[in-house]
Each structure stands twice: as C-alpha cells, then as structure tokens.
Amino acid sequence: MTKPQTASDAGAEGSAPAGLTVRPAVPEDARAMDEFVLSAEHGTFFHLTGWTRAVVEQFRHRDRSLIALRGEEVVGVLPLTECAGLLGGRAFISNAYAVYGGPAAVDREAELALVRAAEDLAVAEQVGRLELRCQRDLDVGFERLDLHATFIRDLPDEPEEVLKRMPKKARADARKARKQHGLSIREGRWYVADLIRLFHENKRSLGSPALPATFFARLLSTFPDHSTVHLVKQGDEPVVAVMSFIFRDQVLAYYSGSAANADRRFKASAFTYMALQEWSVEAGYRVFDFGRSRKGSGAFSFKARQGFEAADLYCQIRRVTDRGLPSLNPSNPKTLILQRTWRSLPSGVTQRLSVPASRYLP
C-alpha cells in the first residue's frame, strides 16, 4: 500500500522556500494577522484572532496559531487551538468550536509551509491528531472526515426579493408565519439571554451538551461590532433566537435556539431565516452564510428546502497517535446511548454538566 503524501514529504512543493518564515504567533501579531485575514481569499470569521482568544479563555485550551512572513509582510495565518481530550489526549484543531479554519495564505508556497509547520509541531509533540476544517481540499494527503456541508449564497439587491426567490413551499410557510401567525423579528444583543435558554433547551432535546452561557457573553464582548442577536416572537412569546457574526460583507447565522414545536405551530424557522436575510440586505450585506450542517440531518434538509445549495466541507486530518478518526458525533450509532441518557436528565442538571463537558467537544 502506498503511503499517502503529507505536507512534510511533499517534495519541493512542500519545502519552505527561501525568504519565507513560519513561526508561532504572539499577541503582538494580532492586529497584523486580523488585517491580513480581512483581505485574504480564504480568510473567514474564525480565522480572526479574537475567536481563538475567546475559545482559549473560555475553555482553558492553548493557542498554537502560526503566522507566515516574507520579511516583515504577513503572507499567511493558520489559527490553531490545542484542545485537551477527556482521557488526557490532545488535538490540534483549526479552528476549535468553529466550522471553518485551515491556512489562509497569499499563495501555495505559504499555504503549504503553514500546513507543514503545523504537522511537524503535531508530530513533535505527539498529539492525537491535527484537524483542519477547510472549505476546500488542501491536497496534502491528509485523511478526510466527510460529514458536513455548508450553505452560502449571495443576497439579492432588495429585501422583498428574498421571499420571491424562495422555493414555493418555503415561501408559503414564511408568508403564513408572518401574516397568519404574526411572527416578528427584532435585533438586539440584549436578547442573548433568550438565545441561551432556547439553545440549551434544543441541545438537551438532541441529547447533547450545550455551551456555557458565559461563552456567548464572551463572544459578544470580543466582537462588539461584528456580532448581534435576533429574536423572533409570536406576540409576547419568544420562539426563535439567533446569534450572527459579521465578516466583511457576509452575515453568518451561527448559534440558534427555538421553542418546542415552534415550527409545527408557527413555521418559525422558515420565517426566521427569511427575515434574517431581509435584515442583512437592508443593512447592506451581500452574502448570507447559513452555516454548517451534518449530511443527512434535518437541518441539512431544511436549508436545502429554503433554496440554499450545499457545498462540501473538507475536514482534513493528520493522525499522529490516534488510532482512528474522530467518531463522537450523531452519525455514530454508539453515541445513541449517551444521547438518550442526556435527554433523561433534568434541565438544571444538563446545564450544570454542560460547562465541564463542552470543554471536550471542540
């Protein structure tokens, strides 16, 4: 069996060219790195140093991000978080608690140099794996975990065009939610308490630990001008809440929570994401990122029914000491007993247990 080519043995293409330096990032690099990410072709919200900083501070992980330079010029970054495992292992993830990551660089040479440096570091420190969550295939010979897709599309020029271009059934649901059920949407960071409550309720019903309430507050504090919360209400009843992040001309609808039976009763999700797109158009943004969903899941099907086209994500993994690929996900039948147990616990218990548990689910 032929050994897969890795970034370290990729020959001349993988070797660091003269004049290119890759080193660990330090806090003083943050401003230059963020300026680079904002203009980089493959830069995303999760490449910003604030995301890694918030994760490290919240979950007590370690920032191992890398920066590539030619002279004094930043030519690439690779956000990288060293995450502790439940049984004492470690993993390098780009980026933890995020859907996107991997290298963002000006050219192939800088990109490969960043990947090689991350791989060399992972091998030298004998971590379990190096995991790069990318929107494209890096073509460096790593294994791929093919579980997720993302949903991104350009926004129309006028708010009323959002409804018009939705598929017929989704359009009818959204119109019914607005006209017959009287759903309305409002924006305000102070709605984060509603988001946290609904998010925890949804996670418990799915049999999964939620994120700590303090993490949401930390993100809002870290990104005061690039994050917001929307709340959908039916009369005085909160039915859906969404935390979105702003990156360049894009709106990324990231964390969400909904009341029990909100879709059955009010067609709440169809309305929410139509209204979020309308708000995005009115605010002058050009792209709507509906976020990642697991293939075959209800969320995946819902986004497709709203008229969004799925695009594969490339979770590329270099195993170092791990014997297998990560398997703690809803696609694994072995997790069903854990999910059933979690759902059977009282809400107060799951909220308390979510704080320590979430540290090991990056």
C-alpha positions in Angstrom: 0.0 0.0 0.0 1.4 3.4 -1.0 1.9 5.8 1.9 -0.2 9.0 1.4 1.9 12.0 0.7 1.9 14.6 3.6 2.9 18.2 3.7 6.2 17.1 5.3 7.2 14.8 2.5 5.6 16.6 -0.5 9.0 17.3 -2.1 10.0 20.7 -3.4 6.4 22.0 -3.3 6.1 21.3 0.4 9.5 22.6 1.4 9.7 26.2 2.8 11.1 28.5 0.1 13.9 30.9 0.8 12.7 34.1 2.4 9.6 32.6 4.0 9.4 32.2 7.7 6.7 30.4 9.7 6.6 30.8 13.4 4.2 30.7 16.4 2.0 33.7 16.6 2.4 36.0 19.6 -0.2 38.5 21.0 1.7 41.4 19.3 0.9 39.8 15.9 -2.9 40.0 16.4 -3.5 43.3 14.6 -1.4 42.4 11.6 -3.0 38.9 11.4 -6.5 40.3 11.6 -5.7 42.8 8.9 -4.4 40.1 6.7 -7.5 37.8 7.3 -9.9 40.6 6.3 -8.3 40.7 2.9 -7.3 37.0 2.4 -9.1 34.9 -0.2 -9.6 32.1 2.2 -10.0 34.1 5.4 -13.1 33.6 7.5 -14.6 34.9 10.7 -13.0 32.0 12.5 -9.5 33.0 11.3 -9.7 36.2 13.4 -7.5 36.1 16.4 -10.5 37.1 18.6 -12.2 33.8 18.0 -9.2 31.8 19.2 -8.7 34.1 22.1 -12.3 33.7 23.3 -12.1 29.9 23.0 -8.8 29.7 24.9 -10.0 32.0 27.7 -13.4 30.2 28.0 -12.3 26.5 27.7 -8.7 26.7 29.1 -7.2 25.4 25.8 -4.0 26.7 24.3 -3.4 29.0 21.3 -0.9 27.4 18.9 -1.6 29.6 15.9 1.0 30.1 13.2 2.0 33.1 11.1 3.9 33.1 7.8 6.0 36.1 6.8 8.2 37.2 3.9 10.4 39.8 5.6 8.0 41.9 7.6 5.0 41.1 5.4 2.3 38.7 6.7 1.6 36.3 3.9 -0.4 33.7 5.7 -2.0 32.6 9.0 -3.2 29.3 10.4 -5.4 29.6 13.5 -4.7 26.6 15.7 -6.0 25.5 19.1 -4.5 22.8 21.2 -7.5 21.1 22.8 -7.4 18.8 25.8 -9.1 15.4 25.5 -11.4 13.8 28.0 -9.0 10.9 28.7 -5.8 13.1 28.7 -5.1 13.2 25.0 -4.6 16.3 22.9 -5.6 17.5 19.4 -4.5 20.5 17.3 -7.7 21.9 15.7 -8.1 24.7 13.2 -10.3 26.0 14.4 -11.9 24.8 17.6 -15.7 25.4 18.2 -15.7 26.7 14.6 -16.9 25.4 11.2 -14.1 26.8 9.2 -10.3 27.0 9.6 -7.1 25.8 8.0 -4.5 28.0 6.3 -5.3 31.4 4.7 -2.3 32.5 2.6 -1.4 34.6 -0.4 0.0 31.6 -2.4 0.5 27.9 -2.4 4.0 28.1 -1.0 2.9 29.9 2.1 -0.1 27.7 2.5 2.0 24.5 2.3 4.6 26.0 4.7 1.9 26.6 7.3 0.4 23.1 7.0 3.9 21.6 7.2 4.8 23.6 10.3 1.5 22.6 12.0 2.1 18.9 11.0 5.7 19.0 12.3 4.5 20.5 15.5 1.8 17.9 15.9 4.4 15.1 15.4 7.0 16.6 17.6 4.5 16.9 20.5 2.8 13.6 19.8 -0.7 14.9 19.9 -3.6 12.6 18.8 -4.3 14.4 15.5 -4.1 17.6 13.5 -7.5 18.6 12.2 -8.0 21.3 9.6 -11.6 22.3 9.0 -11.5 23.8 5.5 -13.9 25.0 2.8 -11.6 23.4 0.1 -9.3 20.4 -0.4 -5.8 21.3 0.6 -4.4 18.4 -1.4 -1.8 17.5 1.1 -2.5 13.8 1.5 -4.4 14.0 4.8 -7.4 11.8 5.6 -10.9 13.4 5.2 -13.8 13.2 7.5 -16.8 13.7 5.1 -19.7 14.5 7.4 -20.7 18.1 6.8 -21.6 20.7 4.2 -22.1 24.4 4.3 -24.8 26.6 2.8 -23.7 30.1 1.4 -25.3 32.3 -1.2 -25.3 35.9 -2.4 -28.1 38.1 -1.2 -30.4 40.0 -3.6 -30.4 43.7 -4.0 -33.8 44.4 -2.4 -35.3 42.9 0.8 -38.6 41.9 -1.0 -36.6 39.7 -3.4 -35.6 37.3 -0.6 -39.2 35.9 -0.3 -39.7 35.9 -4.1 -36.7 33.6 -4.7 -37.5 31.1 -2.0 -38.9 27.7 -3.3 -42.7 27.6 -3.4 -43.3 25.6 -0.2 -40.8 27.5 1.9 -42.2 30.8 0.6 -45.7 29.8 1.6 -44.5 28.8 5.1 -42.7 32.1 5.6 -45.6 34.1 4.4 -48.0 32.2 6.6 -45.8 32.7 9.6 -45.7 36.5 9.0 -49.3 37.1 8.0 -51.3 34.4 9.9 -49.2 33.7 12.9 -48.0 37.3 13.3 -44.3 36.5 13.8 -42.0 39.4 14.0 -38.2 39.8 14.3 -36.2 42.3 16.3 -32.4 42.8 16.8 -30.5 43.4 20.0 -27.6 42.0 21.8 -29.7 42.0 25.0 -31.7 39.1 23.6 -28.7 36.8 24.3 -30.5 35.5 27.5 -33.4 34.2 25.3 -30.8 32.7 22.9 -29.0 30.9 25.8 -32.3 29.5 27.2 -33.6 28.2 23.8 -30.2 26.9 22.8 -29.9 24.9 26.0 -33.4 23.5 25.5 -32.6 22.4 22.0 -29.3 20.8 22.9 -30.9 18.8 25.7 -33.7 17.6 23.4 -31.0 16.4 21.0 -29.1 14.7 23.8 -26.1 16.9 23.5 -24.2 19.2 26.0 -24.7 22.9 25.3 -22.1 25.7 25.5 -21.7 27.7 28.7 -23.7 30.9 29.0 -20.5 32.8 29.6 -19.2 31.8 26.2 -22.0 33.7 24.4 -21.3 36.8 26.5 -17.6 36.5 25.9 -18.2 36.4 22.1 -20.4 39.5 22.2 -17.7 41.3 24.2 -14.9 40.1 22.0 -16.7 41.2 18.8 -18.8 44.2 19.8 -19.1 45.5 16.2 -19.2 42.1 14.5 -21.9 40.1 16.4 -25.6 40.5 17.0 -28.6 38.6 18.2 -32.1 38.4 16.6 -35.2 37.3 18.4 -38.4 36.1 16.7 -41.6 36.5 18.8 -45.2 35.4 18.4 -47.0 38.1 20.4 -45.0 38.2 23.6 -43.7 34.6 23.3 -40.0 34.2 22.2 -39.9 31.4 19.6 -36.5 31.6 17.9 -33.2 33.3 18.7 -30.1 33.5 16.5 -26.6 34.9 17.1 -25.0 36.0 13.9 -21.4 37.1 13.2 -20.4 39.8 10.6 -17.3 39.3 8.5 -16.6 41.6 5.6 -19.8 41.7 3.5 -21.1 38.5 5.0 -23.6 37.6 7.7 -23.1 34.2 9.3 -26.1 32.9 11.2 -24.3 30.7 13.7 -25.9 29.8 17.0 -29.7 29.4 17.3 -32.4 28.0 19.6 -36.1 27.6 19.1 -39.1 26.9 21.4 -40.6 23.4 21.4 -42.9 22.8 18.4 -42.2 26.3 17.1 -42.0 25.1 13.5 -45.1 22.9 13.8 -47.1 25.7 15.4 -45.8 28.8 13.6 -43.4 27.8 10.7 -40.9 29.7 12.8 -37.7 28.6 11.1 -38.8 29.5 7.6 -39.8 32.9 8.8 -36.7 33.5 10.9 -34.1 32.9 8.1 -36.2 34.8 5.5 -36.3 37.7 8.0 -32.6 37.4 8.7 -31.8 37.6 5.0 -34.1 40.7 4.7 -32.3 42.3 7.6 -29.0 41.5 6.0 -30.0 43.1 2.7 -31.3 46.2 4.5 -28.1 46.5 6.4 -26.0 46.4 3.2 -24.5 43.0 3.4 -24.0 40.9 0.2 -23.6 37.3 1.4 -25.6 35.1 3.7 -23.9 32.1 5.3 -26.5 29.6 6.6 -23.7 27.6 8.3 -22.7 24.0 8.5 -25.0 21.0 8.8 -24.3 17.3 9.0 -25.2 15.5 5.8 -28.5 13.6 6.2 -29.7 15.6 9.1 -32.9 17.5 9.5 -31.0 20.8 9.5 -29.3 19.9 6.2 -32.7 19.1 4.6 -34.3 22.3 5.9 -31.6 24.5 4.5 -31.9 22.8 1.1 -35.7 23.3 1.2 -35.1 27.1 1.7 -33.3 27.2 -1.7 -29.7 27.0 -0.5 -27.2 24.8 -2.3 -25.0 22.5 -0.2 -21.2 22.8 -0.6 -18.9 20.1 0.8 -16.6 20.9 3.7 -13.2 19.3 3.9 -12.3 18.3 7.4 -8.7 17.1 6.8 -7.0 15.1 9.4 -3.4 14.0 10.0 -3.4 11.3 12.6 -0.3 11.2 14.8 -1.1 8.9 17.8 -4.9 8.5 17.3 -5.8 5.0 16.1 -8.9 6.2 14.3 -10.8 9.2 13.0 -12.9 11.2 15.5 -16.2 9.3 16.0 -18.1 11.2 18.7 -20.8 12.6 16.5 -24.5 11.9 15.9 -23.7 9.8 12.8 -22.2 7.2 15.1 -24.7 4.7 16.5 -22.6 4.2 19.6 -23.4 7.7 20.7 -27.2 6.9 20.9 -27.0 5.7 24.5 -25.2 8.8 25.5 -27.9 10.9 23.8 -30.7 9.0 25.5 -29.1 9.4 28.9 -28.6 13.1 28.4 -32.2 13.6 27.4 -33.4 11.8 30.5 -31.6 14.2 32.9 -33.4 17.2 34.4 -32.7 20.5 32.6 -30.9 22.0 35.6 -28.5 19.1 35.7 -27.7 19.2 32.0 -27.0 23.0 32.2 -24.5 22.4 35.0 -22.9 19.4 33.4 -22.6 21.2 30.0 -20.0 23.6 31.4 -17.3 20.9 32.0 -18.5 18.6 29.2 -18.3 21.3 26.5 -14.5 21.7 27.1 -14.0 18.3 25.5 -16.3 18.8 22.5 -14.4 21.3 20.4 
